[in-house]
Every structure is written in C-alpha cells, then in structure tokens.
C-alpha cells in the first residue's frame, strides 16, 4: 500500500514479497505524479514487476494486481494474474464487481 494525498493511493496484491521489494504501489503513484493516467501507471508498474528469486531460474514477469485512485476520483484496476476480484462504486451509484479487469 502507498498513499500520498497530493497524488493518489495504490494497493497491491499478489506475491507479497515481490510487491514490497519492488515498491509496486509506490511506483504506481510516482508514475501518476509524472503525468501518466491511473490506467497507464497501473500497466507500467505491473510491467516493471519482475522477480527471479521467487522461483530460482525463472523470471515471473510480475504476478500481481493494483487498485489505484487519485484525489480527483480517477481510478484504475489492473492485474497480470489470471484473475483478480475487485470492485468499485461512486456515491449513489451501482457497484461494479469483476473477477477480471483487462
């Protein structure tokens, strides 16, 4: 998890050690700060997520997901796993829930 009230907040899920070691949630907010949209930031932060130590001799190429929201209410949900349950709702709106966000 990473939050900066000026730029947004991100929560990551997946192989925890990899996500923490790579700082994936923080990286996503850094990308938004640099001018990317939340969706672009999620895609790039996940693309940068690599770990050959989790399975020696294998590059996992990123196994996780991100939920990110900006102070303006813009958000993105993305993952590079087979599935990731998540949902969202705006005030007075209808919940949107899905198993896949691609």
N, CA, C and O atoms as a DFTB+ gen file, in Angstrom:
408 C
 N C O
     1  1       0.842      -1.180       0.000
     2  2       0.000       0.000       0.000
     3  2       0.882       1.237       0.000
     4  3       1.943       1.252       0.624
     5  1       0.435       2.289      -0.712
     6  2       1.150       3.558      -0.700
     7  2       0.116       4.665      -0.909
     8  3      -0.765       4.544      -1.760
     9  1       0.228       5.740      -0.132
    10  2      -0.696       6.862      -0.285
    11  2       0.056       8.173      -0.158
    12  3       0.939       8.327       0.685
    13  1      -0.316       9.109      -1.012
    14  2       0.194      10.479      -0.981
    15  2      -1.015      11.355      -1.282
    16  3      -1.528      11.320      -2.401
    17  1      -1.482      12.135      -0.320
    18  2      -2.723      12.888      -0.500
    19  2      -2.674      13.882      -1.653
    20  3      -3.720      14.365      -2.087
    21  1      -1.497      14.194      -2.152
    22  2      -1.388      15.111      -3.294
    23  2      -1.597      14.410      -4.624
    24  3      -2.013      15.041      -5.596
    25  1      -1.312      13.098      -4.683
    26  2      -1.280      12.419      -5.977
    27  2      -2.132      11.164      -6.062
    28  3      -2.590      10.815      -7.150
    29  1      -2.358      10.477      -4.955
    30  2      -3.192       9.291      -5.014
    31  2      -2.758       8.205      -4.059
    32  3      -1.816       8.359      -3.281
    33  1      -3.478       7.099      -4.145
    34  2      -3.188       5.938      -3.301
    35  2      -3.285       4.683      -4.156
    36  3      -4.084       4.604      -5.089
    37  1      -2.454       3.707      -3.816
    38  2      -2.460       2.433      -4.536
    39  2      -2.335       1.291      -3.549
    40  3      -1.616       1.386      -2.554
    41  1      -3.037       0.223      -3.833
    42  2      -2.925      -1.010      -3.058
    43  2      -2.583      -2.126      -4.030
    44  3      -3.198      -2.262      -5.087
    45  1      -1.591      -2.921      -3.652
    46  2      -1.138      -4.018      -4.500
    47  2      -1.458      -5.349      -3.838
    48  3      -1.485      -5.462      -2.613
    49  1      -1.697      -6.344      -4.664
    50  2      -1.944      -7.693      -4.177
    51  2      -1.236      -8.673      -5.097
    52  3      -1.023      -8.389      -6.276
    53  1      -0.880      -9.808      -4.562
    54  2      -0.174     -10.812      -5.352
    55  2       0.882     -11.467      -4.498
    56  3       0.654     -11.747      -3.322
    57  1       2.054     -11.715      -5.093
    58  2       3.174     -12.278      -4.339
    59  2       3.750     -11.149      -3.503
    60  3       4.496     -10.312      -4.012
    61  1       3.405     -11.123      -2.212
    62  2       3.705     -10.001      -1.335
    63  2       5.152      -9.588      -1.276
    64  3       5.456      -8.396      -1.311
    65  1       6.059     -10.553      -1.188
    66  2       7.466     -10.203      -1.068
    67  2       7.946      -9.435      -2.290
    68  3       8.690      -8.462      -2.170
    69  1       7.520      -9.874      -3.451
    70  2       7.921      -9.212      -4.689
    71  2       7.354      -7.796      -4.732
    72  3       8.064      -6.849      -5.071
    73  1       6.096      -7.654      -4.393
    74  2       5.445      -6.344      -4.445
    75  2       6.084      -5.371      -3.470
    76  3       6.257      -4.194      -3.787
    77  1       6.437      -5.857      -2.282
    78  2       7.077      -4.983      -1.295
    79  2       8.500      -4.642      -1.709
    80  3       8.922      -3.490      -1.608
    81  1       9.235      -5.637      -2.172
    82  2      10.626      -5.402      -2.545
    83  2      10.725      -4.432      -3.727
    84  3      11.621      -3.589      -3.764
    85  1       9.820      -4.547      -4.679
    86  2       9.842      -3.681      -5.850
    87  2       9.173      -2.322      -5.584
    88  3       9.347      -1.389      -6.367
    89  1       8.419      -2.205      -4.498
    90  2       7.719      -0.946      -4.216
    91  2       6.669      -0.630      -5.273
    92  3       6.536       0.515      -5.704
    93  1       5.929      -1.644      -5.683
    94  2       5.000      -1.521      -6.805
    95  2       3.924      -0.463      -6.571
    96  3       3.632       0.314      -7.480
    97  1       3.335      -0.412      -5.396
    98  2       2.292       0.587      -5.128
    99  2       2.879       1.996      -5.164
   100  3       2.284       2.902      -5.748
   101  1       4.024       2.180      -4.551
   102  2       4.673       3.493      -4.569
   103  2       5.050       3.884      -5.996
   104  3       4.860       5.033      -6.395
   105  1       5.579       2.942      -6.760
   106  2       5.969       3.213      -8.141
   107  2       4.767       3.664      -8.955
   108  3       4.886       4.566      -9.785
   109  1       3.625       3.056      -8.733
   110  2       2.413       3.436      -9.461
   111  2       2.066       4.902      -9.203
   112  3       1.731       5.630     -10.137
   113  1       2.143       5.335      -7.959
   114  2       1.844       6.739      -7.634
   115  2       2.916       7.662      -8.208
   116  3       2.598       8.762      -8.660
   117  1       4.179       7.237      -8.200
   118  2       5.237       8.036      -8.843
   119  2       4.935       8.247     -10.318
   120  3       5.150       9.339     -10.843
   121  1       4.443       7.220     -10.989
   122  2       4.120       7.326     -12.408
   123  2       2.966       8.298     -12.650
   124  3       2.979       9.047     -13.626
   125  1       1.973       8.285     -11.767
   126  2       0.868       9.245     -11.873
   127  2       1.402      10.657     -11.670
   128  3       1.019      11.580     -12.390
   129  1       2.286      10.825     -10.692
   130  2       2.896      12.130     -10.420
   131  2       3.650      12.643     -11.643
   132  3       3.693      13.849     -11.887
   133  1       4.241      11.735     -12.408
   134  2       4.999      12.137     -13.598
   135  2       4.101      12.466     -14.791
   136  3       4.591      12.904     -15.831
   137  1       2.779      12.257     -14.646
   138  2       1.864      12.651     -15.711
   139  2       1.076      11.533     -16.368
   140  3       0.233      11.800     -17.225
   141  1       1.328      10.289     -15.990
   142  2       0.564       9.191     -16.575
   143  2      -0.838       9.137     -15.977
   144  3      -1.055       9.584     -14.850
   145  1      -1.779       8.595     -16.726
   146  2      -3.117       8.351     -16.190
   147  2      -3.038       7.171     -15.221
   148  3      -2.070       6.412     -15.259
   149  1      -4.035       7.004     -14.358
   150  2      -4.025       5.836     -13.479
   151  2      -3.912       4.519     -14.249
   152  3      -3.173       3.628     -13.830
   153  1      -4.627       4.381     -15.357
   154  2      -4.567       3.136     -16.130
   155  2      -3.173       2.912     -16.709
   156  3      -2.659       1.794     -16.674
   157  1      -2.564       3.958     -17.236
   158  2      -1.207       3.835     -17.775
   159  2      -0.220       3.480     -16.664
   160  3       0.665       2.646     -16.856
   161  1      -0.375       4.114     -15.506
   162  2       0.525       3.860     -14.375
   163  2       0.409       2.419     -13.890
   164  3       1.419       1.785     -13.585
   165  1      -0.803       1.903     -13.817
   166  2      -1.006       0.514     -13.394
   167  2      -0.316      -0.426     -14.381
   168  3       0.410      -1.332     -13.973
   169  1      -0.542      -0.214     -15.679
   170  2       0.066      -1.093     -16.689
   171  2       1.594      -1.072     -16.600
   172  3       2.229      -2.125     -16.643
   173  1       2.190       0.125     -16.476
   174  2       3.648       0.218     -16.440
   175  2       4.223      -0.338     -15.143
   176  3       5.230      -1.045     -15.169
   177  1       3.598      -0.027     -14.009
   178  2       4.091      -0.540     -12.723
   179  2       4.069      -2.065     -12.706
   180  3       4.994      -2.687     -12.184
   181  1       3.029      -2.673     -13.266
   182  2       2.969      -4.135     -13.324
   183  2       3.980      -4.691     -14.323
   184  3       4.558      -5.754     -14.095
   185  1       4.193      -3.980     -15.423
   186  2       5.183      -4.434     -16.410
   187  2       6.589      -4.417     -15.824
   188  3       7.433      -5.228     -16.207
   189  1       6.844      -3.498     -14.897
   190  2       8.162      -3.400     -14.263
   191  2       8.357      -4.425     -13.144
   192  3       9.457      -4.556     -12.607
   193  1       7.311      -5.138     -12.796
   194  2       7.349      -6.085     -11.679
   195  2       7.951      -7.410     -12.122
   196  3       7.304      -8.201     -12.808
   197  1       9.192      -7.642     -11.724
   198  2       9.889      -8.879     -12.083
   199  2      10.606      -9.414     -10.861
   200  3      11.085      -8.650     -10.023
   201  1      10.678     -10.744     -10.766
   202  2      11.426     -11.335      -9.660
   203  2      11.903     -12.719     -10.045
   204  3      11.091     -13.625     -10.230
   205  1      13.193     -12.892     -10.166
   206  2      13.752     -14.199     -10.455
   207  2      14.073     -14.979      -9.195
   208  3      14.415     -16.159      -9.274
   209  1      13.970     -14.336      -8.015
   210  2      14.316     -15.008      -6.765
   211  2      13.182     -15.876      -6.223
   212  3      13.434     -16.838      -5.497
   213  1      11.941     -15.548      -6.566
   214  2      10.819     -16.300      -6.015
   215  2      10.870     -17.760      -6.476
   216  3      10.607     -18.668      -5.687
   217  1      11.199     -17.984      -7.727
   218  2      11.408     -19.324      -8.264
   219  2      12.765     -19.285      -8.955
   220  3      12.860     -18.833     -10.096
   221  1      13.813     -19.747      -8.287
   222  2      15.157     -19.653      -8.864
   223  2      15.198     -20.136     -10.309
   224  3      14.684     -21.202     -10.645
   225  1      15.824     -19.321     -11.151
   226  2      15.942     -19.651     -12.562
   227  2      14.760     -19.242     -13.404
   228  3      14.752     -19.469     -14.614
   229  1      13.756     -18.641     -12.784
   230  2      12.561     -18.213     -13.509
   231  2      12.312     -16.725     -13.290
   232  3      12.423     -16.217     -12.174
   233  1      11.978     -16.048     -14.363
   234  2      11.552     -14.658     -14.259
   235  2      10.031     -14.685     -14.278
   236  3       9.433     -15.004     -15.305
   237  1       9.401     -14.356     -13.163
   238  2       7.944     -14.426     -13.072
   239  2       7.264     -13.375     -13.933
   240  3       6.088     -13.519     -14.267
   241  1       7.983     -12.322     -14.296
   242  2       7.408     -11.305     -15.158
   243  2       6.266     -10.552     -14.506
   244  3       5.459      -9.925     -15.193
   245  1       6.193     -10.609     -13.201
   246  2       5.142      -9.883     -12.498
   247  2       3.912     -10.719     -12.278
   248  3       3.288     -11.181     -13.233
   249  1       3.563     -10.918     -11.044
   250  2       2.344     -11.630     -10.699
   251  2       1.645     -10.837      -9.613
   252  3       1.922     -11.009      -8.427
   253  1       0.749      -9.981     -10.022
   254  2       0.066      -9.175      -9.032
   255  2      -1.013      -8.321      -9.656
   256  3      -1.327      -8.426     -10.841
   257  1      -1.566      -7.475      -8.815
   258  2      -2.593      -6.555      -9.256
   259  2      -2.529      -5.273      -8.459
   260  3      -1.953      -5.231      -7.371
   261  1      -3.124      -4.225      -9.008
   262  2      -3.132      -2.901      -8.376
   263  2      -4.521      -2.287      -8.457
   264  3      -5.231      -2.439      -9.451
   265  1      -4.885      -1.600      -7.403
   266  2      -6.052      -0.729      -7.385
   267  2      -5.519       0.639      -7.023
   268  3      -4.853       0.788      -5.998
   269  1      -5.799       1.650      -7.847
   270  2      -5.255       2.989      -7.623
   271  2      -6.363       4.020      -7.790
   272  3      -7.244       3.873      -8.637
   273  1      -6.307       5.073      -6.966
   274  2      -7.269       6.174      -7.050
   275  2      -6.545       7.491      -6.809
   276  3      -5.641       7.567      -5.977
   277  1      -6.942       8.524      -7.537
   278  2      -6.355       9.852      -7.371
   279  2      -7.267      10.707      -6.497
   280  3      -8.423      10.346      -6.278
   281  1      -6.765      11.835      -5.996
   282  2      -7.615      12.720      -5.189
   283  2      -8.837      13.239      -5.973
   284  3      -9.847      13.613      -5.376
   285  1      -8.737      13.257      -7.298
   286  2      -9.859      13.719      -8.137
   287  2     -10.904      12.642      -8.365
   288  3     -11.963      12.909      -8.934
   289  1     -10.608      11.412      -7.919
   290  2     -11.556      10.309      -8.080
   291  2     -11.304       9.443      -9.302
   292  3     -12.058       8.503      -9.554
   293  1     -10.256       9.742     -10.067
   294  2      -9.894       8.869     -11.181
   295  2      -9.296       7.597     -10.599
   296  3      -8.606       7.649      -9.581
   297  1      -9.548       6.466     -11.225
   298  2      -9.037       5.220     -10.676
   299  2      -8.748       4.234     -11.792
   300  3      -9.176       4.406     -12.933
   301  1      -8.015       3.203     -11.430
   302  2      -7.761       2.097     -12.345
   303  2      -7.569       0.834     -11.523
   304  3      -7.090       0.870     -10.389
   305  1      -7.953      -0.275     -12.122
   306  2      -7.762      -1.592     -11.550
   307  2      -7.105      -2.434     -12.638
   308  3      -7.582      -2.471     -13.772
   309  1      -6.021      -3.102     -12.296
   310  2      -5.358      -3.932     -13.293
   311  2      -4.593      -5.064     -12.648
   312  3      -4.274      -5.018     -11.460
   313  1      -4.300      -6.091     -13.445
   314  2      -3.567      -7.245     -12.922
   315  2      -2.900      -7.983     -14.071
   316  3      -3.319      -7.879     -15.223
   317  1      -1.863      -8.723     -13.740
   318  2      -1.231      -9.595     -14.727
   319  2      -1.304     -11.051     -14.277
   320  3      -0.564     -11.902     -14.771
   321  1      -2.185     -11.321     -13.356
   322  2      -2.505     -12.676     -12.933
   323  2      -3.698     -13.156     -13.751
   324  3      -4.288     -12.379     -14.502
   325  1      -4.054     -14.421     -13.610
   326  2      -5.195     -14.950     -14.356
   327  2      -6.496     -14.237     -13.976
   328  3      -7.374     -14.045     -14.817
   329  1      -6.608     -13.851     -12.715
   330  2      -7.823     -13.179     -12.247
   331  2      -7.499     -12.361     -11.005
   332  3      -6.517     -12.627     -10.312
   333  1      -8.329     -11.367     -10.732
   334  2      -8.216     -10.572      -9.514
   335  2      -9.591      -9.978      -9.212
   336  3     -10.065      -9.105      -9.938
   337  1     -10.217     -10.441      -8.166
   338  2     -11.524      -9.910      -7.780
   339  2     -11.365      -8.498      -7.235
   340  3     -10.493      -8.242      -6.404
   341  1     -12.196      -7.594      -7.699
   342  2     -12.179      -6.218      -7.209
   343  2     -13.493      -5.558      -7.601
   344  3     -14.239      -6.072      -8.435
   345  1     -13.759      -4.433      -6.998
   346  2     -14.967      -3.699      -7.330
   347  2     -14.844      -2.237      -6.970
   348  3     -13.903      -1.830      -6.289
   349  1     -15.797      -1.450      -7.429
   350  2     -15.818      -0.028      -7.132
   351  2     -17.253       0.482      -7.197
   352  3     -18.128      -0.140      -7.799
   353  1     -17.467       1.622      -6.565
   354  2     -18.773       2.281      -6.594
   355  2     -18.566       3.774      -6.360
   356  3     -17.726       4.172      -5.552
   357  1     -19.317       4.574      -7.054
   358  2     -19.311       6.019      -6.826
   359  2     -20.509       6.351      -5.932
   360  3     -21.482       5.598      -5.906
   361  1     -20.449       7.467      -5.200
   362  2     -21.572       7.830      -4.329
   363  2     -22.899       7.797      -5.091
   364  3     -23.030       8.415      -6.147
   365  1     -23.862       7.086      -4.557
   366  2     -25.180       6.979      -5.167
   367  2     -25.225       6.080      -6.383
   368  3     -26.265       5.976      -7.033
   369  1     -24.118       5.424      -6.707
   370  2     -24.046       4.595      -7.907
   371  2     -24.321       3.133      -7.647
   372  3     -24.670       2.728      -6.538
   373  1     -24.155       2.359      -8.687
   374  2     -24.331       0.923      -8.630
   375  2     -22.958       0.260      -8.535
   376  3     -22.045       0.651      -9.261
   377  1     -22.789      -0.721      -7.668
   378  2     -21.489      -1.393      -7.560
   379  2     -21.096      -2.089      -8.862
   380  3     -21.935      -2.670      -9.550
   381  1     -19.838      -2.020      -9.176
   382  2     -19.260      -2.754     -10.300
   383  2     -18.234      -3.714      -9.719
   384  3     -17.271      -3.289      -9.080
   385  1     -18.439      -5.000      -9.939
   386  2     -17.562      -6.027      -9.402
   387  2     -17.192      -6.975     -10.544
   388  3     -18.039      -7.324     -11.367
   389  1     -15.937      -7.382     -10.590
   390  2     -15.495      -8.291     -11.637
   391  2     -14.368      -9.178     -11.138
   392  3     -13.686      -8.839     -10.172
   393  1     -14.174     -10.304     -11.790
   394  2     -13.068     -11.200     -11.496
   395  2     -11.860     -10.870     -12.376
   396  3     -10.723     -11.168     -12.011
   397  1     -12.108     -10.258     -13.528
   398  2     -11.027      -9.896     -14.454
   399  2     -11.186      -8.434     -14.883
   400  3     -12.292      -7.973     -15.165
   401  1     -10.049      -7.711     -14.924
   402  2     -10.056      -6.275     -15.241
   403  2      -9.129      -5.969     -16.410
   404  3      -8.349      -5.019     -16.335
   405  1      -9.189      -6.717     -17.447
   406  2      -8.342      -6.464     -18.615
   407  2      -9.163      -6.094     -19.797
   408  3      -8.618      -5.845     -20.873
